[in-house]
Amino acid sequence: MAVVKADGYGHGGVAVAEALSQLGVRHFGVSTVEEGVTLRDAGLSGTILVMGGFFPWQCDALIKAGLTPALSDAGMAHALCERLSDTTRPYPVHVKVDTGMRRLGFPIKEAPAFLQSPMLSHDLSCRGLMTHFADAGNPDPASTLRQLDRFQTAVSTPRAGGPIPCLHAANTAGILWHPSSWLDMVRPGLLLYGYAPTPGRHAPLSLHPVMTLTTKVVHVKTVGKGEPVSYGDLYRTSRESRLAVLPVGYTHGYNRRLSNKAAVIIRDRRVPVVGRICMDMTVVDVTDAPGVTPGDDALLLGKSATQEITAGDLAAWQDSIPYEVLCHLGSRAHRVYEPLTEHPR
C-alpha cells in the first residue's frame, strides 16, 4: 500500500499515485476523506484506505467515492452503518488496533468484542486488520516487538464474518528493519520518496530522493563589510560581499528556521544562506562562487555534479525531520514531473 497522504509528502499526491499505479500499485493510503476523494476525482482506481479517521457528516462522500475507512472505534462503525443502503452493504473496512502508538485504533482489550460484532457479518466487511508502529526506527527493537506481540493477540481473536484476508503493520521503518512485521501487506511512506526515517542508521536498500528543488537567482549586488542583511539585523557581512537574491521564502515552504544556517548550490558550489529568510525571498552569499549572475540556477534540494543537499540536511539545519521538510513545500512551489522512463534506477 503506497502512502500518498499529505499531498504525496509534498510531491503531489495525484501525480505520485498515478505514477505508482502505472507501476502496478493497487492500494493507496491517505489520511483524510478529502484526500481520497481527490484521488478518485482524478480517476484513480483500486483501494484507497482512509487511515486518519472520519466524521459522521463525511460518510456520504466516503461511500460515494468508494473509499475504505480504517475504523478506530465503534462510533465510527455505527456512523458508517447508518448511511449505508442495501446496495452498499456489506461495506469494506479495515479495523485498526492500538498496540502502543496511543493515537487511533481500538484498545487491545476492546478489539476482540468489536471483531466479533454482528456488524462485521452484515453491514460491514472487514478486509484488513492493521496497527501502526511508534518507534520502529529505533535500533533497539524491543518496543516494536512488543507491539507485534500485542497485534498477534488481536489477530488470534475469532472474527465474525470469517478470516480477515489482509494483516498489515509495517510502515517505512518496519519495512527496512523489521521483516517479521511485513505480514500480508506493507505501507511505505517516506521510503517511496527516497528517504529513510532515521538519519544515520544504515538502510538495507539503495534509496534515491525523488525530488529536486530549484529556483533562479533574481538579483545580485555587492555590499561592503559590516553591512546588515535582511530583517532584524541578524547577520552582518564580515567582508565586502557579493549577495544573490533568490525568489523563494517561507511561503514556498523554505522554512524561516533555515535563516543563517542553510546552504544552496549555485554553479556547483555550496553557498550560505545569510540573514532572515523572508516570505518570498532568501539571500545567499556568493562571494566564493565567482561569476554568479541573475538567471543562474540555484539548487535548494538535490544533487549537482559534486554537491548534494538532501531533505535530511534541511531537517538538521532547522531541527526537524525529512517528513516535515517535504510536506511543508507550499502550493507556490511549481511541480514539474519527469516521465517514469527517465528516472535513474
FENCOR-V372208 format. One line per field, one symbol per residue. phi: phi as a letter, one per 20 degrees, with the letter a starting at -180 (. if undefined). A space follows every 50 residues. Layout:
phi: ???
//
This chain:
phi: .eecfllmlneoffffffffffeofcccdcecgffffgfffenfdnfcee eenbdgfefffffgemedeeedbfffffffffdedfedefefbddddedq flceofggfefgfffefggedceccfeaccbceebfefgeegffffffff fffffffgcfnnfefcdbbfegffffccgfeflebdcfdggfenceedgn efdfcedcgeeddcbcfdacbdcefmefcmfmlebcfeafceddddecbf fenefffegmceccdclmcfcefcmffdgcbcdcedgecgnfcgnffcde bpcdfccbcdfffffffdlbcggfgffeffffefdcdeggfeffd
//
